[in-house]
Amino acid sequence: MEKAIDEAIKWLDSNSEADVEEFKAQKKQLEETVQPIIAKLYASTGGAGAGGEEPTPDSSDKDEL
């Protein structure tokens, strides 16, 4: 997971002029790598975090930035 995040950061640093679709593609690629790991962590701890909500795959449309 750390390697995937580092690669995404390097891509962002070297592609600051990329268009929105390229950013979305990179984000999706990172999510596809990280999401199964996070889901497994949630499952091993017995559920969602303190907020009581589990992350949904559709949350990618709700960027904070």
mmCIF file of the N, C-alpha and C atoms, coordinates in Angstrom:
data_MODEL
# 
_entry.id   MODEL 
# 
loop_
_atom_site.group_PDB 
_atom_site.id 
_atom_site.type_symbol 
_atom_site.label_atom_id 
_atom_site.label_alt_id 
_atom_site.label_comp_id 
_atom_site.label_asym_id 
_atom_site.label_entity_id 
_atom_site.label_seq_id 
_atom_site.pdbx_PDB_ins_code 
_atom_site.Cartn_x 
_atom_site.Cartn_y 
_atom_site.Cartn_z 
_atom_site.occupancy 
_atom_site.B_iso_or_equiv 
_atom_site.pdbx_formal_charge 
_atom_site.auth_seq_id 
_atom_site.auth_comp_id 
_atom_site.auth_asym_id 
_atom_site.auth_atom_id 
_atom_site.pdbx_PDB_model_num 
ATOM 1   N N  . MET A 1 1  ? 0.830   -1.179 0.000   1.00 0.00 ? 1  MET A N  1 
ATOM 2   C CA . MET A 1 1  ? 0.000   0.000  0.000   1.00 0.00 ? 1  MET A CA 1 
ATOM 3   C C  . MET A 1 1  ? 0.880   1.250  0.000   1.00 0.00 ? 1  MET A C  1 
ATOM 4   N N  . GLU A 1 2  ? 1.904   1.233  0.809   1.00 0.00 ? 2  GLU A N  1 
ATOM 5   C CA . GLU A 1 2  ? 2.796   2.392  0.877   1.00 0.00 ? 2  GLU A CA 1 
ATOM 6   C C  . GLU A 1 2  ? 3.460   2.660  -0.477  1.00 0.00 ? 2  GLU A C  1 
ATOM 7   N N  . LYS A 1 3  ? 3.840   1.605  -1.176  1.00 0.00 ? 3  LYS A N  1 
ATOM 8   C CA . LYS A 1 3  ? 4.462   1.754  -2.491  1.00 0.00 ? 3  LYS A CA 1 
ATOM 9   C C  . LYS A 1 3  ? 3.491   2.409  -3.473  1.00 0.00 ? 3  LYS A C  1 
ATOM 10  N N  . ALA A 1 4  ? 2.233   1.980  -3.451  1.00 0.00 ? 4  ALA A N  1 
ATOM 11  C CA . ALA A 1 4  ? 1.225   2.549  -4.354  1.00 0.00 ? 4  ALA A CA 1 
ATOM 12  C C  . ALA A 1 4  ? 1.012   4.033  -4.059  1.00 0.00 ? 4  ALA A C  1 
ATOM 13  N N  . ILE A 1 5  ? 1.003   4.392  -2.790  1.00 0.00 ? 5  ILE A N  1 
ATOM 14  C CA . ILE A 1 5  ? 0.825   5.795  -2.415  1.00 0.00 ? 5  ILE A CA 1 
ATOM 15  C C  . ILE A 1 5  ? 2.023   6.623  -2.846  1.00 0.00 ? 5  ILE A C  1 
ATOM 16  N N  . ASP A 1 6  ? 3.228   6.100  -2.625  1.00 0.00 ? 6  ASP A N  1 
ATOM 17  C CA . ASP A 1 6  ? 4.438   6.808  -3.045  1.00 0.00 ? 6  ASP A CA 1 
ATOM 18  C C  . ASP A 1 6  ? 4.455   7.026  -4.556  1.00 0.00 ? 6  ASP A C  1 
ATOM 19  N N  . GLU A 1 7  ? 4.044   6.007  -5.309  1.00 0.00 ? 7  GLU A N  1 
ATOM 20  C CA . GLU A 1 7  ? 3.998   6.132  -6.770  1.00 0.00 ? 7  GLU A CA 1 
ATOM 21  C C  . GLU A 1 7  ? 2.978   7.182  -7.198  1.00 0.00 ? 7  GLU A C  1 
ATOM 22  N N  . ALA A 1 8  ? 1.844   7.221  -6.519  1.00 0.00 ? 8  ALA A N  1 
ATOM 23  C CA . ALA A 1 8  ? 0.825   8.217  -6.841  1.00 0.00 ? 8  ALA A CA 1 
ATOM 24  C C  . ALA A 1 8  ? 1.339   9.627  -6.552  1.00 0.00 ? 8  ALA A C  1 
ATOM 25  N N  . ILE A 1 9  ? 2.040   9.795  -5.459  1.00 0.00 ? 9  ILE A N  1 
ATOM 26  C CA . ILE A 1 9  ? 2.603   11.109 -5.119  1.00 0.00 ? 9  ILE A CA 1 
ATOM 27  C C  . ILE A 1 9  ? 3.638   11.527 -6.158  1.00 0.00 ? 9  ILE A C  1 
ATOM 28  N N  . LYS A 1 10 ? 4.495   10.592 -6.566  1.00 0.00 ? 10 LYS A N  1 
ATOM 29  C CA . LYS A 1 10 ? 5.490   10.906 -7.601  1.00 0.00 ? 10 LYS A CA 1 
ATOM 30  C C  . LYS A 1 10 ? 4.800   11.318 -8.899  1.00 0.00 ? 10 LYS A C  1 
ATOM 31  N N  . TRP A 1 11 ? 3.717   10.591 -9.248  1.00 0.00 ? 11 TRP A N  1 
ATOM 32  C CA . TRP A 1 11 ? 2.983   10.928 -10.469 1.00 0.00 ? 11 TRP A CA 1 
ATOM 33  C C  . TRP A 1 11 ? 2.412   12.342 -10.361 1.00 0.00 ? 11 TRP A C  1 
ATOM 34  N N  . LEU A 1 12 ? 1.828   12.655 -9.220  1.00 0.00 ? 12 LEU A N  1 
ATOM 35  C CA . LEU A 1 12 ? 1.262   13.992 -9.020  1.00 0.00 ? 12 LEU A CA 1 
ATOM 36  C C  . LEU A 1 12 ? 2.332   15.070 -9.136  1.00 0.00 ? 12 LEU A C  1 
ATOM 37  N N  . ASP A 1 13 ? 3.489   14.814 -8.532  1.00 0.00 ? 13 ASP A N  1 
ATOM 38  C CA . ASP A 1 13 ? 4.582   15.790 -8.584  1.00 0.00 ? 13 ASP A CA 1 
ATOM 39  C C  . ASP A 1 13 ? 5.056   16.035 -10.007 1.00 0.00 ? 13 ASP A C  1 
ATOM 40  N N  . SER A 1 14 ? 5.078   14.999 -10.824 1.00 0.00 ? 14 SER A N  1 
ATOM 41  C CA . SER A 1 14 ? 5.602   15.143 -12.182 1.00 0.00 ? 14 SER A CA 1 
ATOM 42  C C  . SER A 1 14 ? 4.524   15.428 -13.223 1.00 0.00 ? 14 SER A C  1 
ATOM 43  N N  . ASN A 1 15 ? 3.265   15.456 -12.819 1.00 0.00 ? 15 ASN A N  1 
ATOM 44  C CA . ASN A 1 15 ? 2.175   15.693 -13.771 1.00 0.00 ? 15 ASN A CA 1 
ATOM 45  C C  . ASN A 1 15 ? 1.202   16.754 -13.274 1.00 0.00 ? 15 ASN A C  1 
ATOM 46  N N  . SER A 1 16 ? 1.737   17.815 -12.738 1.00 0.00 ? 16 SER A N  1 
ATOM 47  C CA . SER A 1 16 ? 0.878   18.859 -12.169 1.00 0.00 ? 16 SER A CA 1 
ATOM 48  C C  . SER A 1 16 ? 0.009   19.552 -13.217 1.00 0.00 ? 16 SER A C  1 
ATOM 49  N N  . GLU A 1 17 ? 0.360   19.424 -14.475 1.00 0.00 ? 17 GLU A N  1 
ATOM 50  C CA . GLU A 1 17 ? -0.411  20.051 -15.549 1.00 0.00 ? 17 GLU A CA 1 
ATOM 51  C C  . GLU A 1 17 ? -1.394  19.080 -16.206 1.00 0.00 ? 17 GLU A C  1 
ATOM 52  N N  . ALA A 1 18 ? -1.562  17.889 -15.637 1.00 0.00 ? 18 ALA A N  1 
ATOM 53  C CA . ALA A 1 18 ? -2.468  16.894 -16.217 1.00 0.00 ? 18 ALA A CA 1 
ATOM 54  C C  . ALA A 1 18 ? -3.908  17.388 -16.154 1.00 0.00 ? 18 ALA A C  1 
ATOM 55  N N  . ASP A 1 19 ? -4.739  16.855 -17.069 1.00 0.00 ? 19 ASP A N  1 
ATOM 56  C CA . ASP A 1 19 ? -6.145  17.259 -17.051 1.00 0.00 ? 19 ASP A CA 1 
ATOM 57  C C  . ASP A 1 19 ? -6.931  16.439 -16.031 1.00 0.00 ? 19 ASP A C  1 
ATOM 58  N N  . VAL A 1 20 ? -8.165  16.827 -15.828 1.00 0.00 ? 20 VAL A N  1 
ATOM 59  C CA . VAL A 1 20 ? -9.011  16.222 -14.800 1.00 0.00 ? 20 VAL A CA 1 
ATOM 60  C C  . VAL A 1 20 ? -9.165  14.720 -15.008 1.00 0.00 ? 20 VAL A C  1 
ATOM 61  N N  . GLU A 1 21 ? -9.336  14.299 -16.241 1.00 0.00 ? 21 GLU A N  1 
ATOM 62  C CA . GLU A 1 21 ? -9.528  12.876 -16.518 1.00 0.00 ? 21 GLU A CA 1 
ATOM 63  C C  . GLU A 1 21 ? -8.299  12.053 -16.128 1.00 0.00 ? 21 GLU A C  1 
ATOM 64  N N  . GLU A 1 22 ? -7.111  12.602 -16.334 1.00 0.00 ? 22 GLU A N  1 
ATOM 65  C CA . GLU A 1 22 ? -5.888  11.902 -15.937 1.00 0.00 ? 22 GLU A CA 1 
ATOM 66  C C  . GLU A 1 22 ? -5.792  11.790 -14.416 1.00 0.00 ? 22 GLU A C  1 
ATOM 67  N N  . PHE A 1 23 ? -6.162  12.869 -13.710 1.00 0.00 ? 23 PHE A N  1 
ATOM 68  C CA . PHE A 1 23 ? -6.168  12.821 -12.248 1.00 0.00 ? 23 PHE A CA 1 
ATOM 69  C C  . PHE A 1 23 ? -7.165  11.786 -11.745 1.00 0.00 ? 23 PHE A C  1 
ATOM 70  N N  . LYS A 1 24 ? -8.347  11.759 -12.349 1.00 0.00 ? 24 LYS A N  1 
ATOM 71  C CA . LYS A 1 24 ? -9.367  10.790 -11.944 1.00 0.00 ? 24 LYS A CA 1 
ATOM 72  C C  . LYS A 1 24 ? -8.898  9.359  -12.195 1.00 0.00 ? 24 LYS A C  1 
ATOM 73  N N  . ALA A 1 25 ? -8.224  9.131  -13.310 1.00 0.00 ? 25 ALA A N  1 
ATOM 74  C CA . ALA A 1 25 ? -7.721  7.794  -13.618 1.00 0.00 ? 25 ALA A CA 1 
ATOM 75  C C  . ALA A 1 25 ? -6.676  7.355  -12.598 1.00 0.00 ? 25 ALA A C  1 
ATOM 76  N N  . GLN A 1 26 ? -5.799  8.261  -12.220 1.00 0.00 ? 26 GLN A N  1 
ATOM 77  C CA . GLN A 1 26 ? -4.786  7.937  -11.216 1.00 0.00 ? 26 GLN A CA 1 
ATOM 78  C C  . GLN A 1 26 ? -5.424  7.675  -9.855  1.00 0.00 ? 26 GLN A C  1 
ATOM 79  N N  . LYS A 1 27 ? -6.424  8.470  -9.514  1.00 0.00 ? 27 LYS A N  1 
ATOM 80  C CA . LYS A 1 27 ? -7.129  8.291  -8.246  1.00 0.00 ? 27 LYS A CA 1 
ATOM 81  C C  . LYS A 1 27 ? -7.815  6.928  -8.214  1.00 0.00 ? 27 LYS A C  1 
ATOM 82  N N  . LYS A 1 28 ? -8.479  6.586  -9.309  1.00 0.00 ? 28 LYS A N  1 
ATOM 83  C CA . LYS A 1 28 ? -9.172  5.295  -9.382  1.00 0.00 ? 28 LYS A CA 1 
ATOM 84  C C  . LYS A 1 28 ? -8.182  4.142  -9.251  1.00 0.00 ? 28 LYS A C  1 
ATOM 85  N N  . GLN A 1 29 ? -7.049  4.260  -9.909  1.00 0.00 ? 29 GLN A N  1 
ATOM 86  C CA . GLN A 1 29 ? -6.027  3.217  -9.836  1.00 0.00 ? 29 GLN A CA 1 
ATOM 87  C C  . GLN A 1 29 ? -5.542  3.041  -8.394  1.00 0.00 ? 29 GLN A C  1 
ATOM 88  N N  . LEU A 1 30 ? -5.295  4.133  -7.699  1.00 0.00 ? 30 LEU A N  1 
ATOM 89  C CA . LEU A 1 30 ? -4.850  4.065  -6.309  1.00 0.00 ? 30 LEU A CA 1 
ATOM 90  C C  . LEU A 1 30 ? -5.947  3.462  -5.424  1.00 0.00 ? 30 LEU A C  1 
ATOM 91  N N  . GLU A 1 31 ? -7.187  3.887  -5.630  1.00 0.00 ? 31 GLU A N  1 
ATOM 92  C CA . GLU A 1 31 ? -8.299  3.343  -4.844  1.00 0.00 ? 31 GLU A CA 1 
ATOM 93  C C  . GLU A 1 31 ? -8.453  1.845  -5.049  1.00 0.00 ? 31 GLU A C  1 
ATOM 94  N N  . GLU A 1 32 ? -8.278  1.383  -6.277  1.00 0.00 ? 32 GLU A N  1 
ATOM 95  C CA . GLU A 1 32 ? -8.392  -0.048 -6.563  1.00 0.00 ? 32 GLU A CA 1 
ATOM 96  C C  . GLU A 1 32 ? -7.313  -0.854 -5.850  1.00 0.00 ? 32 GLU A C  1 
ATOM 97  N N  . THR A 1 33 ? -6.180  -0.248 -5.614  1.00 0.00 ? 33 THR A N  1 
ATOM 98  C CA . THR A 1 33 ? -5.101  -0.910 -4.898  1.00 0.00 ? 33 THR A CA 1 
ATOM 99  C C  . THR A 1 33 ? -5.331  -0.882 -3.393  1.00 0.00 ? 33 THR A C  1 
ATOM 100 N N  . VAL A 1 34 ? -5.747  0.264  -2.878  1.00 0.00 ? 34 VAL A N  1 
ATOM 101 C CA . VAL A 1 34 ? -5.829  0.480  -1.436  1.00 0.00 ? 34 VAL A CA 1 
ATOM 102 C C  . VAL A 1 34 ? -7.147  -0.034 -0.833  1.00 0.00 ? 34 VAL A C  1 
ATOM 103 N N  . GLN A 1 35 ? -8.247  0.080  -1.547  1.00 0.00 ? 35 GLN A N  1 
ATOM 104 C CA . GLN A 1 35 ? -9.561  -0.238 -0.989  1.00 0.00 ? 35 GLN A CA 1 
ATOM 105 C C  . GLN A 1 35 ? -9.667  -1.665 -0.449  1.00 0.00 ? 35 GLN A C  1 
ATOM 106 N N  . PRO A 1 36 ? -9.186  -2.692 -1.149  1.00 0.00 ? 36 PRO A N  1 
ATOM 107 C CA . PRO A 1 36 ? -9.281  -4.044 -0.580  1.00 0.00 ? 36 PRO A CA 1 
ATOM 108 C C  . PRO A 1 36 ? -8.512  -4.193 0.739   1.00 0.00 ? 36 PRO A C  1 
ATOM 109 N N  . ILE A 1 37 ? -7.407  -3.506 0.850   1.00 0.00 ? 37 ILE A N  1 
ATOM 110 C CA . ILE A 1 37 ? -6.611  -3.568 2.085   1.00 0.00 ? 37 ILE A CA 1 
ATOM 111 C C  . ILE A 1 37 ? -7.370  -2.895 3.226   1.00 0.00 ? 37 ILE A C  1 
ATOM 112 N N  . ILE A 1 38 ? -7.927  -1.737 2.952   1.00 0.00 ? 38 ILE A N  1 
ATOM 113 C CA . ILE A 1 38 ? -8.696  -1.018 3.976   1.00 0.00 ? 38 ILE A CA 1 
ATOM 114 C C  . ILE A 1 38 ? -9.924  -1.835 4.378   1.00 0.00 ? 38 ILE A C  1 
ATOM 115 N N  . ALA A 1 39 ? -10.605 -2.430 3.408   1.00 0.00 ? 39 ALA A N  1 
ATOM 116 C CA . ALA A 1 39 ? -11.784 -3.247 3.715   1.00 0.00 ? 39 ALA A CA 1 
ATOM 117 C C  . ALA A 1 39 ? -11.412 -4.418 4.607   1.00 0.00 ? 39 ALA A C  1 
ATOM 118 N N  . LYS A 1 40 ? -10.277 -5.030 4.336   1.00 0.00 ? 40 LYS A N  1 
ATOM 119 C CA . LYS A 1 40 ? -9.821  -6.149 5.154   1.00 0.00 ? 40 LYS A CA 1 
ATOM 120 C C  . LYS A 1 40 ? -9.510  -5.684 6.579   1.00 0.00 ? 40 LYS A C  1 
ATOM 121 N N  . LEU A 1 41 ? -8.927  -4.500 6.716   1.00 0.00 ? 41 LEU A N  1 
ATOM 122 C CA . LEU A 1 41 ? -8.660  -3.948 8.049   1.00 0.00 ? 41 LEU A CA 1 
ATOM 123 C C  . LEU A 1 41 ? -9.957  -3.698 8.808   1.00 0.00 ? 41 LEU A C  1 
ATOM 124 N N  . TYR A 1 42 ? -10.942 -3.119 8.140   1.00 0.00 ? 42 TYR A N  1 
ATOM 125 C CA . TYR A 1 42 ? -12.235 -2.892 8.778   1.00 0.00 ? 42 TYR A CA 1 
ATOM 126 C C  . TYR A 1 42 ? -12.856 -4.211 9.213   1.00 0.00 ? 42 TYR A C  1 
ATOM 127 N N  . ALA A 1 43 ? -12.784 -5.212 8.361   1.00 0.00 ? 43 ALA A N  1 
ATOM 128 C CA . ALA A 1 43 ? -13.372 -6.510 8.682   1.00 0.00 ? 43 ALA A CA 1 
ATOM 129 C C  . ALA A 1 43 ? -12.670 -7.150 9.877   1.00 0.00 ? 43 ALA A C  1 
ATOM 130 N N  . SER A 1 44 ? -11.357 -6.993 9.956   1.00 0.00 ? 44 SER A N  1 
ATOM 131 C CA . SER A 1 44 ? -10.613 -7.617 11.048  1.00 0.00 ? 44 SER A CA 1 
ATOM 132 C C  . SER A 1 44 ? -10.831 -6.916 12.383  1.00 0.00 ? 44 SER A C  1 
ATOM 133 N N  . THR A 1 45 ? -11.276 -5.639 12.342  1.00 0.00 ? 45 THR A N  1 
ATOM 134 C CA . THR A 1 45 ? -11.532 -4.918 13.583  1.00 0.00 ? 45 THR A CA 1 
ATOM 135 C C  . THR A 1 45 ? -12.999 -4.989 13.986  1.00 0.00 ? 45 THR A C  1 
ATOM 136 N N  . GLY A 1 46 ? -13.802 -5.672 13.216  1.00 0.00 ? 46 GLY A N  1 
ATOM 137 C CA . GLY A 1 46 ? -15.192 -5.880 13.587  1.00 0.00 ? 46 GLY A CA 1 
ATOM 138 C C  . GLY A 1 46 ? -16.166 -4.833 13.102  1.00 0.00 ? 46 GLY A C  1 
ATOM 139 N N  . GLY A 1 47 ? -15.819 -4.056 12.125  1.00 0.00 ? 47 GLY A N  1 
ATOM 140 C CA . GLY A 1 47 ? -16.794 -3.120 11.575  1.00 0.00 ? 47 GLY A CA 1 
ATOM 141 C C  . GLY A 1 47 ? -16.216 -1.763 11.279  1.00 0.00 ? 47 GLY A C  1 
ATOM 142 N N  . ALA A 1 48 ? -17.105 -0.776 11.275  1.00 0.00 ? 48 ALA A N  1 
ATOM 143 C CA . ALA A 1 48 ? -16.721 0.582  10.918  1.00 0.00 ? 48 ALA A CA 1 
ATOM 144 C C  . ALA A 1 48 ? -15.976 1.252  12.066  1.00 0.00 ? 48 ALA A C  1 
ATOM 145 N N  . GLY A 1 49 ? -15.538 2.449  11.814  1.00 0.00 ? 49 GLY A N  1 
ATOM 146 C CA . GLY A 1 49 ? -14.810 3.205  12.826  1.00 0.00 ? 49 GLY A CA 1 
ATOM 147 C C  . GLY A 1 49 ? -15.749 3.894  13.789  1.00 0.00 ? 49 GLY A C  1 
ATOM 148 N N  . ALA A 1 50 ? -15.258 4.904  14.457  1.00 0.00 ? 50 ALA A N  1 
ATOM 149 C CA . ALA A 1 50 ? -16.023 5.601  15.485  1.00 0.00 ? 50 ALA A CA 1 
ATOM 150 C C  . ALA A 1 50 ? -17.265 6.274  14.913  1.00 0.00 ? 50 ALA A C  1 
ATOM 151 N N  . GLY A 1 51 ? -17.235 6.640  13.616  1.00 0.00 ? 51 GLY A N  1 
ATOM 152 C CA . GLY A 1 51 ? -18.379 7.300  13.007  1.00 0.00 ? 51 GLY A CA 1 
ATOM 153 C C  . GLY A 1 51 ? -19.536 6.374  12.724  1.00 0.00 ? 51 GLY A C  1 
ATOM 154 N N  . GLY A 1 52 ? -19.305 5.076  12.742  1.00 0.00 ? 52 GLY A N  1 
ATOM 155 C CA . GLY A 1 52 ? -20.364 4.119  12.516  1.00 0.00 ? 52 GLY A CA 1 
ATOM 156 C C  . GLY A 1 52 ? -20.718 3.897  11.066  1.00 0.00 ? 52 GLY A C  1 
ATOM 157 N N  . GLU A 1 53 ? -20.025 4.572  10.158  1.00 0.00 ? 53 GLU A N  1 
ATOM 158 C CA . GLU A 1 53 ? -20.306 4.397  8.743   1.00 0.00 ? 53 GLU A CA 1 
ATOM 159 C C  . GLU A 1 53 ? -19.140 3.695  8.080   1.00 0.00 ? 53 GLU A C  1 
ATOM 160 N N  . GLU A 1 54 ? -19.462 2.746  7.218   1.00 0.00 ? 54 GLU A N  1 
ATOM 161 C CA . GLU A 1 54 ? -18.423 2.083  6.463   1.00 0.00 ? 54 GLU A CA 1 
ATOM 162 C C  . GLU A 1 54 ? -18.212 2.841  5.165   1.00 0.00 ? 54 GLU A C  1 
ATOM 163 N N  . PRO A 1 55 ? -16.982 2.875  4.661   1.00 0.00 ? 55 PRO A N  1 
ATOM 164 C CA . PRO A 1 55 ? -16.734 3.564  3.405   1.00 0.00 ? 55 PRO A CA 1 
ATOM 165 C C  . PRO A 1 55 ? -17.444 2.849  2.266   1.00 0.00 ? 55 PRO A C  1 
ATOM 166 N N  . THR A 1 56 ? -17.931 3.631  1.303   1.00 0.00 ? 56 THR A N  1 
ATOM 167 C CA . THR A 1 56 ? -18.608 3.056  0.158   1.00 0.00 ? 56 THR A CA 1 
ATOM 168 C C  . THR A 1 56 ? -17.785 3.285  -1.097  1.00 0.00 ? 56 THR A C  1 
ATOM 169 N N  . PRO A 1 57 ? -17.851 2.362  -2.035  1.00 0.00 ? 57 PRO A N  1 
ATOM 170 C CA . PRO A 1 57 ? -17.090 2.544  -3.275  1.00 0.00 ? 57 PRO A CA 1 
ATOM 171 C C  . PRO A 1 57 ? -17.544 3.788  -4.045  1.00 0.00 ? 57 PRO A C  1 
ATOM 172 N N  . ASP A 1 58 ? -18.787 4.239  -3.858  1.00 0.00 ? 58 ASP A N  1 
ATOM 173 C CA . ASP A 1 58 ? -19.307 5.393  -4.568  1.00 0.00 ? 58 ASP A CA 1 
ATOM 174 C C  . ASP A 1 58 ? -18.799 6.700  -4.022  1.00 0.00 ? 58 ASP A C  1 
ATOM 175 N N  . SER A 1 59 ? -18.079 6.689  -2.911  1.00 0.00 ? 59 SER A N  1 
ATOM 176 C CA . SER A 1 59 ? -17.614 7.924  -2.296  1.00 0.00 ? 59 SER A CA 1 
ATOM 177 C C  . SER A 1 59 ? -16.570 8.644  -3.144  1.00 0.00 ? 59 SER A C  1 
ATOM 178 N N  . SER A 1 60 ? -16.087 8.048  -4.240  1.00 0.00 ? 60 SER A N  1 
ATOM 179 C CA . SER A 1 60 ? -15.084 8.686  -5.087  1.00 0.00 ? 60 SER A CA 1 
ATOM 180 C C  . SER A 1 60 ? -15.642 9.929  -5.764  1.00 0.00 ? 60 SER A C  1 
ATOM 181 N N  . ASP A 1 61 ? -16.961 10.051 -5.871  1.00 0.00 ? 61 ASP A N  1 
ATOM 182 C CA . ASP A 1 61 ? -17.570 11.238 -6.483  1.00 0.00 ? 61 ASP A CA 1 
ATOM 183 C C  . ASP A 1 61 ? -17.646 12.409 -5.524  1.00 0.00 ? 61 ASP A C  1 
ATOM 184 N N  . LYS A 1 62 ? -17.264 12.206 -4.276  1.00 0.00 ? 62 LYS A N  1 
ATOM 185 C CA . LYS A 1 62 ? -17.418 13.226 -3.253  1.00 0.00 ? 62 LYS A CA 1 
ATOM 186 C C  . LYS A 1 62 ? -16.057 13.705 -2.751  1.00 0.00 ? 62 LYS A C  1 
ATOM 187 N N  . ASP A 1 63 ? -15.252 14.228 -3.642  1.00 0.00 ? 63 ASP A N  1 
ATOM 188 C CA . ASP A 1 63 ? -13.928 14.724 -3.277  1.00 0.00 ? 63 ASP A CA 1 
ATOM 189 C C  . ASP A 1 63 ? -14.046 15.949 -2.393  1.00 0.00 ? 63 ASP A C  1 
ATOM 190 N N  . GLU A 1 64 ? -13.164 16.043 -1.432  1.00 0.00 ? 64 GLU A N  1 
ATOM 191 C CA . GLU A 1 64 ? -13.139 17.188 -0.537  1.00 0.00 ? 64 GLU A CA 1 
ATOM 192 C C  . GLU A 1 64 ? -12.434 18.383 -1.168  1.00 0.00 ? 64 GLU A C  1 
ATOM 193 N N  . LEU A 1 65 ? -11.626 18.134 -2.202  1.00 0.00 ? 65 LEU A N  1 
ATOM 194 C CA . LEU A 1 65 ? -10.844 19.219 -2.791  1.00 0.00 ? 65 LEU A CA 1 
ATOM 195 C C  . LEU A 1 65 ? -11.567 19.903 -3.891  1.00 0.00 ? 65 LEU A C  1 
# 
